[in-house]
Amino acid sequence: MRKNFFDRIAINPIIAAVNHSNKLDKALHSPCENIFLLTGNIVTIEEVVKKIKLKDKGIYVHVDLIEGISKDIWGLKYLVNKIKPDGIITTKNNLVKFSRELNIFTIQRLFMLDSLSLDSGIRSIRESKPNAVEILPGIMPKVVKEISRRSNIPIITGGLIREKEDVINSIGSGAVAVSTSNEEVWYM
């Protein structure tokens, strides 16, 4: 049986965020069930995704960060139809909307800087209707609670997650998972 994102986070809510190619093998051998790929380019992406899938891990590609792939519907179609990740991550509202047409699991990434970004982020979630939302930085339990309450979309926290307490606070505030590039946290 093929596991989806939520099946995998039920097994382990910590997601390995790979922000440099030298971290990929470490993520593949970690207990993390899902990998967020935050680096790469059009030449290497297909091989990397295949490698992750061979290890039976979920792979979610941050399309905005893959060099050589346009941040429009054509770049998204190429990624979904040719590379075939389990899902995508993007900050772009238009890509979240297009992703629904392509039937790909989509995580909308939002940066919370102030009250204005909180309100506009919630509006964006309501308009684009992603499958999940990643909130950065992930060390703001009150903000996570508010977004969870106001959006009714599964929340992932990421950014500045450095220790067990950060993971506990995130999950305790309503996040379903935590993404981090900190390799020590992958083993908690």
Number of C-alpha atoms within 10 A of each C-alpha: 3 5 13 14 18 14 12 17 19 12 11 18 22 27 27 29 26 25 16 12 13 9 15 20 12 14 23 21 9 17 17 24 25 28 25 22 27 19 19 22 14 15 12 11 19 16 11 19 21 15 16 20 16 10 11 14 22 22 24 23 28 21 26 21 18 20 15 12 18 16 17 14 16 12 16 22 16 14 22 19 11 10 17 19 23 20 23 25 25 22 17 17 17 13 24 27 16 18 22 15 10 13 10 20 19 25 25 26 24 23 16 19 10 8 10 9 13 18 13 13 21 16 14 18 23 14 12 18 19 25 18 20 26 25 26 20 17 25 20 16 19 13 17 27 16 15 23 19 11 14 17 12 18 18 27 27 31 27 18 15 21 16 12 13 11 20 25 13 17 26 19 13 18 20 26 19 21 28 28 24 23 17 16 12 20 22 13 12
